[in-house]
Amino acid sequence: MRDDFTAADLTLGEKARIGVLVARMAKRGAAGPNVDISDLKRRVERIEKQALRRKNKK
């Protein structure tokens, strides 16, 4: 089994959720270099892990 996946492995809803989170990260990043975005990164990682589990289940 492969441990990586592509954008094709994500559902449309997951792609949209990741897009929104990336936009929020960019907005926070524009506020300055000392702004913490780790919570948003964890949410994206959680979505990616869910997609990877679903892919490996097939």
ROTI-73322 format. One line per field, with one value per atom (N, C-alpha, C, O, CB): residue in one letter; atom name; y, x, z. Coordinates in pm, whole numbers, padded with zeros to 5 digits. Glycine has a CB too. Example, Ala and Ser with C-alpha at 12.3 -4.5 7.8 and 13.67 -1.06 7.14 Angstrom:
residues 2
type	c(A:A:A:A:A:S:S:S:S:S) $
atom	c(N:CA:C:O:CB:N:CA:C:O:CB) $
north	c(-00569:-00450:-00330:-00332:-00447:-00225:-00106:00003:00114:-00060) $
east	c(01319:01230:01320:01424:01131:01285:01367:01290:01341:01408) $
up	c(00780:00780:00780:00846:00905:00708:00714:00787:00804:00572) $
This chain:
residues 58
type	c(M:M:M:M:M:R:R:R:R:R:D:D:D:D:D:D:D:D:D:D:F:F:F:F:F:T:T:T:T:T:A:A:A:A:A:A:A:A:A:A:D:D:D:D:D:L:L:L:L:L:T:T:T:T:T:L:L:L:L:L:G:G:G:G:G:E:E:E:E:E:K:K:K:K:K:A:A:A:A:A:R:R:R:R:R:I:I:I:I:I:G:G:G:G:G:V:V:V:V:V:L:L:L:L:L:V:V:V:V:V:A:A:A:A:A:R:R:R:R:R:M:M:M:M:M:A:A:A:A:A:K:K:K:K:K:R:R:R:R:R:G:G:G:G:G:A:A:A:A:A:A:A:A:A:A:G:G:G:G:G:P:P:P:P:P:N:N:N:N:N:V:V:V:V:V:D:D:D:D:D:I:I:I:I:I:S:S:S:S:S:D:D:D:D:D:L:L:L:L:L:K:K:K:K:K:R:R:R:R:R:R:R:R:R:R:V:V:V:V:V:E:E:E:E:E:R:R:R:R:R:I:I:I:I:I:E:E:E:E:E:K:K:K:K:K:Q:Q:Q:Q:Q:A:A:A:A:A:L:L:L:L:L:R:R:R:R:R:R:R:R:R:R:K:K:K:K:K:N:N:N:N:N:K:K:K:K:K:K:K:K:K:K) $
atom	c(N:CA:C:O:CB:N:CA:C:O:CB:N:CA:C:O:CB:N:CA:C:O:CB:N:CA:C:O:CB:N:CA:C:O:CB:N:CA:C:O:CB:N:CA:C:O:CB:N:CA:C:O:CB:N:CA:C:O:CB:N:CA:C:O:CB:N:CA:C:O:CB:N:CA:C:O:CB:N:CA:C:O:CB:N:CA:C:O:CB:N:CA:C:O:CB:N:CA:C:O:CB:N:CA:C:O:CB:N:CA:C:O:CB:N:CA:C:O:CB:N:CA:C:O:CB:N:CA:C:O:CB:N:CA:C:O:CB:N:CA:C:O:CB:N:CA:C:O:CB:N:CA:C:O:CB:N:CA:C:O:CB:N:CA:C:O:CB:N:CA:C:O:CB:N:CA:C:O:CB:N:CA:C:O:CB:N:CA:C:O:CB:N:CA:C:O:CB:N:CA:C:O:CB:N:CA:C:O:CB:N:CA:C:O:CB:N:CA:C:O:CB:N:CA:C:O:CB:N:CA:C:O:CB:N:CA:C:O:CB:N:CA:C:O:CB:N:CA:C:O:CB:N:CA:C:O:CB:N:CA:C:O:CB:N:CA:C:O:CB:N:CA:C:O:CB:N:CA:C:O:CB:N:CA:C:O:CB:N:CA:C:O:CB:N:CA:C:O:CB:N:CA:C:O:CB:N:CA:C:O:CB:N:CA:C:O:CB:N:CA:C:O:CB:N:CA:C:O:CB:N:CA:C:O:CB:N:CA:C:O:CB:N:CA:C:O:CB) $
north	c(-00118:00000:00125:00128:-00001:00226:00353:00441:00439:00425:00518:00608:00748:00835:00614:00771:00904:00897:00789:00963:01010:01015:01144:01232:01005:01153:01271:01343:01298:01233:01454:01530:01449:01473:01664:01356:01273:01180:01132:01190:01155:01068:01141:01077:01011:01273:01351:01368:01379:01488:01371:01399:01549:01627:01350:01588:01729:01809:01921:01747:01753:01820:01838:01942:01742:01736:01747:01853:01928:01611:01858:01961:02099:02190:01941:02116:02247:02284:02398:02246:02189:02216:02254:02346:02095:02182:02213:02351:02427:02106:02383:02515:02627:02729:02524:02609:02710:02723:02834:02675:02610:02615:02679:02753:02474:02652:02715:02866:02943:02654:02908:03051:03116:03227:03075:03046:03099:03107:03201:03012:03006:03010:03131:03198:02880:03156:03270:03401:03493:03269:03411:03533:03556:03668:03526:03449:03462:03493:03573:03335:03431:03455:03598:03652:03363:03662:03802:03894:04008:03842:03845:03925:03940:04032:03864:03850:03860:03725:03622:03934:03723:03595:03523:03404:03619:03591:03530:03473:03433:03631:03470:03420:03267:03210:03480:03203:03056:03001:03037:03009:02913:02849:02698:02625:02886:02650:02506:02437:02321:02478:02505:02443:02415:02312:02533:02506:02485:02376:02299:02616:02369:02264:02126:02032:02285:02115:01988:01947:01829:01998:02044:02012:01961:01867:02136:02021:01974:01834:01748:02072:01810:01678:01573:01460:01681:01609:01516:01477:01361:01578:01574:01547:01456:01363:01679:01483:01401:01258:01163:01463:01242:01108:01031:00911:01117:01100:01036:00988:00877:01135:01069:01031:00914:00824:01150:00915:00807:00675:00569:00842:00682:00561:00505:00384:00590:00594:00551:00488:00388:00670:00546:00495:00356:00265:00591:00339:00211:00103:-00016:00228:00141:00045:-00026:-00140:00114:00043:-00013:-00132:-00189:00091) $
east	c(00083:00000:00088:00195:-00094:00040:00111:00066:-00051:00089:00161:00128:00094:00063:00244:00100:00067:-00058:-00103:00184:-00112:-00232:-00229:-00148:-00360:-00318:-00326:-00457:-00540:-00313:-00474:-00598:-00718:-00831:-00590:-00694:-00803:-00860:-00972:-00755:-00784:-00829:-00919:-00981:-00710:-00928:-01012:-01150:-01165:-00948:-01251:-01386:-01398:-01313:-01494:-01501:-01524:-01540:-01490:-01648:-01609:-01626:-01495:-01472:-01723:-01409:-01280:-01193:-01123:-01208:-01197:-01121:-01169:-01088:-01134:-01299:-01355:-01314:-01276:-01509:-01322:-01284:-01137:-01101:-01313:-01051:-00908:-00885:-00803:-00828:-00956:-00943:-00977:-00907:-01031:-01084:-01124:-01018:-00985:-01261:-00966:-00864:-00735:-00671:-00836:-00696:-00577:-00597:-00505:-00542:-00716:-00745:-00736:-00686:-00884:-00786:-00778:-00633:-00596:-00860:-00551:-00409:-00341:-00260:-00339:-00375:-00316:-00357:-00275:-00358:-00481:-00528:-00456:-00416:-00680:-00440:-00366:-00220:-00160:-00379:-00163:-00023:00002:00111:00021:-00096:-00083:-00079:-00033:-00198:-00127:-00128:00011:00036:-00222:00101:00238:00301:00233:00240:00432:00504:00487:00516:00650:00440:00428:00289:00261:00463:00203:00067:00068:00129:-00030:00001:-00002:-00110:-00227:-00028:-00070:-00166:-00165:-00218:-00134:-00106:-00092:-00228:-00242:-00008:-00328:-00459:-00521:-00585:-00552:-00502:-00556:-00479:-00538:-00552:-00348:-00267:-00313:-00323:-00115:-00342:-00388:-00521:-00543:-00402:-00609:-00738:-00720:-00788:-00830:-00627:-00599:-00539:-00577:-00502:-00446:-00386:-00490:-00482:-00277:-00587:-00694:-00777:-00813:-00784:-00807:-00883:-00802:-00857:-00920:-00672:-00585:-00575:-00578:-00446:-00563:-00557:-00686:-00682:-00532:-00799:-00928:-00934:-00981:-01044:-00888:-00887:-00793:-00824:-00847:-00678:-00581:-00637:-00620:-00449:-00705:-00767:-00872:-00881:-00830:-00951:-01055:-00990:-01040:-01145:-00882:-00813:-00756:-00769:-00701:-00693:-00631:-00733:-00701:-00540:-00855:-00961:-01008:-01052:-01078:-00999:-01048:-00969:-00999:-01046) $
up	c(00000:00000:00000:00060:00121:-00068:-00073:00043:00082:-00208:00097:00208:00161:00242:00304:00029:-00020:-00106:-00145:-00100:-00134:-00217:-00297:-00272:-00131:-00393:-00479:-00452:-00374:-00629:-00519:-00503:-00553:-00509:-00579:-00643:-00694:-00586:-00598:-00813:-00482:-00374:-00275:-00190:-00301:-00285:-00196:-00257:-00379:-00167:-00171:-00220:-00246:-00203:-00118:-00313:-00343:-00214:-00203:-00431:-00117:00012:00086:00148:00098:00081:00147:00080:00148:00147:-00052:-00125:-00086:-00067:-00277:-00074:-00037:00105:00130:-00049:00197:00336:00347:00420:00424:00273:00274:00213:00264:00197:00106:00045:00140:00146:-00078:00215:00313:00423:00465:00375:00469:00574:00525:00600:00625:00400:00344:00332:00359:00205:00294:00286:00424:00438:00225:00525:00661:00708:00778:00757:00669:00704:00639:00702:00662:00514:00443:00508:00520:00295:00549:00613:00745:00777:00636:00822:00948:00922:00994:01032:00820:00787:00747:00771:00677:00686:00647:00769:00759:00554:00881:01003:01063:01141:01105:01026:01077:01094:01093:01209:01108:01117:01251:01260:01094:01353:01486:01514:01627:01591:01414:01434:01425:01334:01328:01518:01524:01430:01442:01669:01337:01246:01263:01179:01100:01373:01392:01405:01365:01514:01461:01474:01337:01318:01557:01243:01109:01036:00960:01029:01057:00995:01044:00966:01027:01174:01229:01167:01141:01381:01143:01082:00939:00898:01081:00864:00728:00734:00655:00654:00825:00840:00874:00825:00947:00957:00994:00871:00855:01102:00786:00664:00572:00512:00591:00560:00475:00527:00449:00465:00659:00718:00691:00662:00868:00700:00674:00529:00502:00703:00436:00294:00269:00191:00207:00336:00321:00375:00313:00392:00491:00545:00450:00430:00681:00392:00299:00174:00122:00259:00125:00007:00035:-00048:-00037:00151:00184:00213:00206:00302:00245:00274:00148:00154:00341:00035:-00092:-00138:-00243:-00199) $
